[in-house]
Amino acid sequence: MGWISETPDGEAQGTLREIYDAVKAQRGKVARILSVHSLDPPALSHHLDLYMHLMFSPGPLSRREREAIAITVSAANGCAYCVAHHLEALQRYEKDEAVLTAIRDAPDQLAIPRLRAMLLYARRLTIAPSVMDEAQVMALRAEGLTDQDVLRINLITAYFNFVNRIALGLGVSQDANEVAGYRDTG
């Protein structure tokens, strides 16, 4: 539970019940970052649609890259909830502990040039958005990323800045049971 009232799964009715049931059918359970929206089911529905599109739809960027962006942004914002959730997901695609640590704590130390460029862009946009300029996009292009790739990197970065503020601003917390056990739909 967060710092505001939430409707638990067992008490959901109407539109909220439908949303919760759809989430459980697809992901296995309802994450706290979603249930904190329960007082506004339309907002929850739109949030979920954007999340599913950015993180799971076909298109540019691998799931590994998408989850890495989520972790780098969330770590820069100090959002332990999102770091824990997306680190759990990334571990399905990345087994190297040194790489996982660098993604979270020091993306500039990554020995994977394409991923390093993506994460440095995401981190800079997160911590210093007013100093972004075309040079950051050119650095991505230098690693072979297309404008469609750059757009997806930007959208995922912006999305996780949004979600981190929901989690941090409403006291969304996690424990081991909350973080584990989601189905990967990608």
Residue pairs with C-beta under 8 A, 6 or more apart in sequence:
1 32
1 173
2 32
2 36
2 170
2 171
2 172
2 173
3 170
3 171
4 36
4 39
4 170
5 39
6 35
6 36
6 38
6 39
7 16
7 35
7 38
7 39
8 35
9 20
9 24
9 30
9 35
12 19
12 20
12 38
14 41
15 41
15 42
15 45
16 38
16 41
16 44
19 41
19 44
19 45
19 48
20 30
20 35
23 29
23 30
23 31
23 34
23 48
24 30
26 183
26 185
27 182
27 183
27 185
28 181
28 182
28 183
29 181
29 182
31 85
31 178
31 182
32 81
32 172
32 173
32 174
32 178
33 81
33 82
33 85
33 163
33 166
33 167
33 172
34 44
34 47
34 48
36 166
36 167
36 170
36 172
37 43
37 44
37 47
37 166
38 44
50 159
51 159
51 163
52 185
54 66
54 152
54 155
54 156
54 159
55 63
55 66
55 67
55 70
55 156
55 186
56 63
56 185
56 186
59 148
59 152
60 146
60 148
60 149
60 151
60 152
61 149
61 152
61 153
61 156
62 93
63 89
63 92
63 93
63 184
63 186
64 90
64 93
64 94
65 115
65 118
66 152
66 156
67 86
67 89
67 90
67 93
68 90
68 94
68 103
68 115
68 118
68 119
69 118
69 119
69 122
69 153
69 156
69 157
69 160
70 82
70 86
70 89
70 156
70 160
71 82
71 83
71 86
71 87
71 90
71 103
71 104
72 103
72 104
72 107
72 119
72 122
72 123
72 126
73 82
73 122
73 123
73 126
73 156
73 157
73 160
73 161
73 164
74 81
74 82
74 83
74 86
74 160
74 164
75 83
75 104
75 105
76 123
76 126
76 127
77 126
77 160
77 161
77 164
77 165
77 168
78 168
79 163
79 164
79 167
79 168
80 174
81 167
81 172
81 173
81 174
82 160
82 163
82 164
82 167
83 104
84 174
84 179
85 174
85 179
87 100
87 104
88 179
88 180
88 182
89 182
89 184
90 100
90 103
91 100
92 184
94 100
94 103
99 110
99 112
102 109
102 110
103 110
103 115
103 119
107 115
107 116
107 119
107 120
107 123
108 116
108 120
110 116
110 119
113 143
114 143
114 144
114 145
117 139
117 140
117 142
117 143
117 145
118 140
118 143
118 145
118 153
120 136
120 139
121 136
121 137
121 139
121 140
121 153
121 154
121 157
122 153
122 156
122 157
124 131
124 132
124 136
125 132
125 136
125 154
125 157
125 158
125 161
126 157
126 161
137 150
140 149
140 150
140 153
141 150
145 153
166 172
